[in-house]
Amino acid sequence: MNADSTALSLTALDSGRLTVDAAEQVVGATGVCSIPFPAFLIEHRDGLVLFDTGLSPRAYDDPDGYFAGRMHLASGFTADKRIDRQLAALGYSCGDIAHVVLSHCHSDHAGDLHRFSHARLYVGPGELDWARTPSPAGAPYIKWHEQLEPALGYDWTTVDTPRHDLLGDGSIIVLHTPGHTPGHLSLQVTLPTRTVVLTADAAHLREGVDRLVPASTDDDPALAVESLRMLRGLEAGGAELWVAHDPGDWERYGALQRLT
């Protein structure tokens, strides 16, 4: 690959894990799974790109309060996992982030938006309007007044095409993958030695991709299956899928491992 048309690196930020029913992640799945909540840092010659912002800082500063009766199902929600501290461990500050791509408005992806008021933010079509009055499937996962309403005055760009070349060199492509939410976005990152597609919640577990089965929390299950089909096509074309909440993908790629 031409080094001038690739990103430099991709690093996952570890936001802790929560044990949930697998059927919440893929309709018809059985048992439980311990799902991660990563955000992703992409280093590029033209600036740093963050994909999602993780959970609210309250999850790390006061996990007992944040998770209430579910604390026994949570692990790894320690103060050093706050996104500002993970960036600091990599030698960066929140102020160094030039671009933030928000996969969607659920609170485990938009929880720390307030740290990036200086950056250019990207959101899918109709996503913010939907989050203001979400569907019953999405409402439990939206914290409008706490996380989203205060960010409305930030520098937002709506990605209203199926594919958007973020920096103009083909290295980071924003993909519209609706279904989980109307404006859901995934991210294709071309690195010097590989191409990785960060699915976010277009796929929750690898099983959903393999079986083309949506999640119980998807806003539009039929659209979600079409997005899964598109992701499978990218994988068949040689891209690697990183299914964000999949424990197996988390073990395969891992936290703070710099992919190049």
One Martini backbone bead per residue (centre of mass of N, CA, C, O) as a GRO file, in nm:
protein
  260
    1MET     BB    1   0.099   0.034   0.017
    2ASN     BB    2   0.054   0.366   0.021
    3ALA     BB    3   0.167   0.561   0.276
    4ASP     BB    4   0.006   0.831   0.182
    5SER     BB    5  -0.288   0.639   0.196
    6THR     BB    6  -0.250   0.601   0.511
    7ALA     BB    7  -0.265   0.521   0.812
    8LEU     BB    8  -0.061   0.468   1.090
    9SER     BB    9  -0.283   0.395   1.323
   10LEU     BB   10  -0.452   0.159   1.561
   11THR     BB   11  -0.629   0.217   1.878
   12ALA     BB   12  -0.758   0.074   2.159
   13LEU     BB   13  -0.986   0.167   2.411
   14ASP     BB   14  -1.044   0.078   2.744
   15SER     BB   15  -1.390   0.056   2.901
   16GLY     BB   16  -1.460  -0.214   2.984
   17ARG     BB   17  -1.697  -0.459   3.134
   18LEU     BB   18  -2.011  -0.648   3.056
   19THR     BB   19  -2.252  -0.864   3.168
   20VAL     BB   20  -2.465  -1.029   2.929
   21ASP     BB   21  -2.708  -1.114   2.730
   22ALA     BB   22  -2.676  -1.242   2.418
   23ALA     BB   23  -2.972  -1.167   2.315
   24GLU     BB   24  -2.912  -0.856   2.308
   25GLN     BB   25  -2.697  -0.884   2.061
   26VAL     BB   26  -2.848  -1.157   1.951
   27VAL     BB   27  -3.090  -1.304   1.808
   28GLY     BB   28  -3.096  -1.628   1.968
   29ALA     BB   29  -2.895  -1.617   2.165
   30THR     BB   30  -2.691  -1.772   2.416
   31GLY     BB   31  -2.630  -1.676   2.718
   32VAL     BB   32  -2.331  -1.515   2.809
   33CYS     BB   33  -2.143  -1.195   2.799
   34SER     BB   34  -1.832  -1.007   2.790
   35ILE     BB   35  -1.840  -0.674   2.711
   36PRO     BB   36  -1.698  -0.431   2.543
   37PHE     BB   37  -1.610  -0.046   2.530
   38PRO     BB   38  -1.478   0.087   2.278
   39ALA     BB   39  -1.241   0.304   2.159
   40PHE     BB   40  -1.071   0.494   1.885
   41LEU     BB   41  -0.737   0.549   1.764
   42ILE     BB   42  -0.618   0.758   1.494
   43GLU     BB   43  -0.328   0.788   1.316
   44HIS     BB   44  -0.240   1.087   1.128
   45ARG     BB   45  -0.085   1.326   0.945
   46ASP     BB   46  -0.363   1.520   0.978
   47GLY     BB   47  -0.438   1.374   1.247
   48LEU     BB   48  -0.655   1.297   1.502
   49VAL     BB   49  -0.876   1.013   1.544
   50LEU     BB   50  -1.201   0.954   1.685
   51PHE     BB   51  -1.392   0.658   1.773
   52ASP     BB   52  -1.557   0.750   1.991
   53THR     BB   53  -1.605   0.810   2.377
   54GLY     BB   54  -1.763   0.634   2.545
   55LEU     BB   55  -1.831   0.662   2.855
   56SER     BB   56  -1.902   0.801   3.122
   57PRO     BB   57  -1.708   0.919   3.379
   58ARG     BB   58  -1.890   0.789   3.602
   59ALA     BB   59  -1.799   0.489   3.545
   60TYR     BB   60  -1.506   0.562   3.692
   61ASP     BB   61  -1.563   0.753   3.944
   62ASP     BB   62  -1.874   0.592   3.992
   63PRO     BB   63  -1.961   0.280   3.948
   64ASP     BB   64  -2.174   0.217   4.162
   65GLY     BB   65  -2.371   0.440   4.067
   66TYR     BB   66  -2.389   0.385   3.759
   67PHE     BB   67  -2.466   0.058   3.792
   68ALA     BB   68  -2.577  -0.011   4.049
   69GLY     BB   69  -2.716  -0.333   4.045
   70ARG     BB   70  -2.460  -0.412   3.819
   71MET     BB   71  -2.168  -0.429   3.943
   72HIS     BB   72  -2.130  -0.750   3.940
   73LEU     BB   73  -2.104  -0.726   3.602
   74ALA     BB   74  -1.854  -0.548   3.638
   75SER     BB   75  -1.533  -0.456   3.473
   76GLY     BB   76  -1.268  -0.216   3.462
   77PHE     BB   77  -1.394   0.050   3.617
   78THR     BB   78  -1.144   0.265   3.620
   79ALA     BB   79  -0.990   0.568   3.631
   80ASP     BB   80  -0.776   0.490   3.397
   81LYS     BB   81  -1.026   0.451   3.170
   82ARG     BB   82  -1.045   0.714   3.101
   83ILE     BB   83  -1.002   0.876   2.809
   84ASP     BB   84  -0.791   1.088   2.900
   85ARG     BB   85  -0.594   0.875   3.031
   86GLN     BB   86  -0.545   0.700   2.783
   87LEU     BB   87  -0.427   0.921   2.608
   88ALA     BB   88  -0.195   0.990   2.802
   89ALA     BB   89  -0.058   0.704   2.781
   90LEU     BB   90  -0.002   0.785   2.459
   91GLY     BB   91   0.075   1.114   2.461
   92TYR     BB   92  -0.213   1.252   2.491
   93SER     BB   93  -0.475   1.478   2.444
   94CYS     BB   94  -0.785   1.587   2.386
   95GLY     BB   95  -0.675   1.846   2.227
   96ASP     BB   96  -0.543   1.660   1.988
   97ILE     BB   97  -0.816   1.617   1.870
   98ALA     BB   98  -0.964   1.674   1.549
   99HIS     BB   99  -1.152   1.407   1.520
  100VAL     BB  100  -1.502   1.293   1.557
  101VAL     BB  101  -1.657   0.978   1.532
  102LEU     BB  102  -1.998   0.902   1.560
  103SER     BB  103  -2.172   0.624   1.545
  104HIS     BB  104  -2.366   0.701   1.796
  105CYS     BB  105  -2.596   0.805   2.072
  106HIS     BB  106  -2.518   0.614   2.266
  107SER     BB  107  -2.379   0.619   2.588
  108ASP     BB  108  -2.130   0.412   2.513
  109HIS     BB  109  -2.030   0.638   2.274
  110ALA     BB  110  -2.120   0.951   2.400
  111GLY     BB  111  -2.015   1.003   2.706
  112ASP     BB  112  -1.738   1.209   2.623
  113LEU     BB  113  -1.792   1.468   2.442
  114HIS     BB  114  -1.706   1.721   2.621
  115ARG     BB  115  -1.385   1.689   2.554
  116PHE     BB  116  -1.458   1.774   2.218
  117SER     BB  117  -1.543   2.083   2.145
  118HIS     BB  118  -1.291   2.150   1.938
  119ALA     BB  119  -1.383   1.949   1.740
  120ARG     BB  120  -1.466   1.761   1.470
  121LEU     BB  121  -1.792   1.632   1.410
  122TYR     BB  122  -1.946   1.312   1.326
  123VAL     BB  123  -2.268   1.233   1.176
  124GLY     BB  124  -2.546   1.087   1.098
  125PRO     BB  125  -2.838   1.076   0.946
  126GLY     BB  126  -3.072   1.181   1.188
  127GLU     BB  127  -2.948   1.120   1.473
  128LEU     BB  128  -3.010   1.366   1.656
  129ASP     BB  129  -3.314   1.370   1.613
  130TRP     BB  130  -3.364   1.084   1.718
  131ALA     BB  131  -3.239   1.130   2.006
  132ARG     BB  132  -3.455   1.330   2.104
  133THR     BB  133  -3.682   1.099   1.983
  134PRO     BB  134  -3.678   0.798   2.050
  135SER     BB  135  -3.720   0.490   2.035
  136PRO     BB  136  -3.795   0.234   2.240
  137ALA     BB  137  -3.524   0.079   2.179
  138GLY     BB  138  -3.332   0.347   2.238
  139ALA     BB  139  -3.404   0.511   2.500
  140PRO     BB  140  -3.226   0.363   2.731
  141TYR     BB  141  -2.944   0.479   2.564
  142ILE     BB  142  -3.027   0.780   2.620
  143LYS     BB  143  -2.854   1.104   2.712
  144TRP     BB  144  -2.953   1.396   2.632
  145HIS     BB  145  -2.907   1.608   2.868
  146GLU     BB  146  -2.613   1.510   2.947
  147GLN     BB  147  -2.464   1.462   2.643
  148LEU     BB  148  -2.609   1.610   2.383
  149GLU     BB  149  -2.728   1.894   2.426
  150PRO     BB  150  -2.447   2.031   2.509
  151ALA     BB  151  -2.330   1.957   2.194
  152LEU     BB  152  -2.489   2.125   1.970
  153GLY     BB  153  -2.256   2.367   1.944
  154TYR     BB  154  -2.081   2.213   1.787
  155ASP     BB  155  -1.877   2.083   1.519
  156TRP     BB  156  -2.092   1.963   1.287
  157THR     BB  157  -2.105   1.675   1.063
  158THR     BB  158  -2.299   1.540   0.810
  159VAL     BB  159  -2.329   1.211   0.694
  160ASP     BB  160  -2.507   1.179   0.364
  161THR     BB  161  -2.342   0.927   0.270
  162PRO     BB  162  -2.237   0.606   0.236
  163ARG     BB  163  -1.953   0.752   0.171
  164HIS     BB  164  -1.668   0.905   0.356
  165ASP     BB  165  -1.385   1.096   0.305
  166LEU     BB  166  -1.237   1.234   0.562
  167LEU     BB  167  -0.918   1.324   0.436
  168GLY     BB  168  -0.890   1.263   0.104
  169ASP     BB  169  -0.706   0.960   0.084
  170GLY     BB  170  -0.872   0.679   0.169
  171SER     BB  171  -0.801   0.586   0.478
  172ILE     BB  172  -1.087   0.715   0.587
  173ILE     BB  173  -1.407   0.557   0.600
  174VAL     BB  174  -1.731   0.651   0.614
  175LEU     BB  175  -2.010   0.443   0.714
  176HIS     BB  176  -2.336   0.379   0.638
  177THR     BB  177  -2.509   0.174   0.907
  178PRO     BB  178  -2.809   0.111   0.932
  179GLY     BB  179  -3.051   0.010   1.224
  180HIS     BB  180  -2.971   0.059   1.508
  181THR     BB  181  -2.963   0.339   1.377
  182PRO     BB  182  -3.019   0.572   1.140
  183GLY     BB  183  -2.700   0.707   1.173
  184HIS     BB  184  -2.512   0.487   1.156
  185LEU     BB  185  -2.151   0.430   1.201
  186SER     BB  186  -1.869   0.330   1.031
  187LEU     BB  187  -1.507   0.227   1.000
  188GLN     BB  188  -1.251   0.261   0.755
  189VAL     BB  189  -0.908   0.141   0.793
  190THR     BB  190  -0.606   0.219   0.635
  191LEU     BB  191  -0.315   0.046   0.655
  192PRO     BB  192  -0.007  -0.061   0.566
  193THR     BB  193  -0.111  -0.396   0.628
  194ARG     BB  194  -0.426  -0.311   0.660
  195THR     BB  195  -0.789  -0.354   0.679
  196VAL     BB  196  -1.024  -0.191   0.903
  197VAL     BB  197  -1.350  -0.255   1.037
  198LEU     BB  198  -1.551  -0.057   1.237
  199THR     BB  199  -1.869  -0.139   1.339
  200ALA     BB  200  -1.979  -0.121   1.593
  201ASP     BB  201  -2.344  -0.159   1.607
  202ALA     BB  202  -2.388  -0.314   1.337
  203ALA     BB  203  -2.231  -0.513   1.526
  204HIS     BB  204  -2.208  -0.707   1.825
  205LEU     BB  205  -2.148  -0.994   1.710
  206ARG     BB  206  -2.015  -1.234   1.518
  207GLU     BB  207  -2.279  -1.399   1.494
  208GLY     BB  208  -2.438  -1.181   1.340
  209VAL     BB  209  -2.269  -1.191   1.084
  210ASP     BB  210  -2.283  -1.497   1.018
  211ARG     BB  211  -2.625  -1.496   1.042
  212LEU     BB  212  -2.777  -1.235   0.987
  213VAL     BB  213  -2.838  -1.099   1.287
  214PRO     BB  214  -2.984  -0.904   1.494
  215ALA     BB  215  -3.062  -0.693   1.744
  216SER     BB  216  -3.285  -0.616   1.998
  217THR     BB  217  -3.188  -0.290   1.977
  218ASP     BB  218  -3.283  -0.239   1.702
  219ASP     BB  219  -3.461  -0.011   1.519
  220ASP     BB  220  -3.401  -0.167   1.223
  221PRO     BB  221  -3.369  -0.485   1.138
  222ALA     BB  222  -3.360  -0.481   0.827
  223LEU     BB  223  -3.133  -0.273   0.801
  224ALA     BB  224  -2.928  -0.427   0.976
  225VAL     BB  225  -2.895  -0.664   0.777
  226GLU     BB  226  -2.786  -0.496   0.542
  227SER     BB  227  -2.533  -0.406   0.696
  228LEU     BB  228  -2.422  -0.687   0.744
  229ARG     BB  229  -2.392  -0.754   0.445
  230MET     BB  230  -2.187  -0.532   0.384
  231LEU     BB  231  -1.970  -0.627   0.582
  232ARG     BB  232  -1.928  -0.902   0.450
  233GLY     BB  233  -1.828  -0.784   0.182
  234LEU     BB  234  -1.573  -0.653   0.296
  235GLU     BB  235  -1.451  -0.915   0.401
  236ALA     BB  236  -1.443  -1.062   0.124
  237GLY     BB  237  -1.241  -0.818   0.016
  238GLY     BB  238  -1.016  -0.815   0.289
  239ALA     BB  239  -1.133  -0.715   0.533
  240GLU     BB  240  -1.136  -0.640   0.873
  241LEU     BB  241  -1.335  -0.717   1.145
  242TRP     BB  242  -1.441  -0.507   1.426
  243VAL     BB  243  -1.631  -0.613   1.685
  244ALA     BB  244  -1.672  -0.425   1.953
  245HIS     BB  245  -1.849  -0.637   2.156
  246ASP     BB  246  -1.657  -0.872   2.096
  247PRO     BB  247  -1.466  -1.081   2.281
  248GLY     BB  248  -1.294  -1.215   2.056
  249ASP     BB  249  -1.193  -0.952   1.921
  250TRP     BB  250  -1.063  -0.838   2.173
  251GLU     BB  251  -0.851  -1.066   2.200
  252ARG     BB  252  -0.728  -1.036   1.913
  253TYR     BB  253  -0.653  -0.723   1.943
  254GLY     BB  254  -0.684  -0.523   2.178
  255ALA     BB  255  -0.555  -0.323   2.415
  256LEU     BB  256  -0.319  -0.094   2.326
  257GLN     BB  257  -0.285  -0.199   2.033
  258ARG     BB  258  -0.078  -0.120   1.763
  259LEU     BB  259  -0.198  -0.087   1.456
  260THR     BB  260  -0.039  -0.115   1.100
   0.00000   0.00000   0.00000
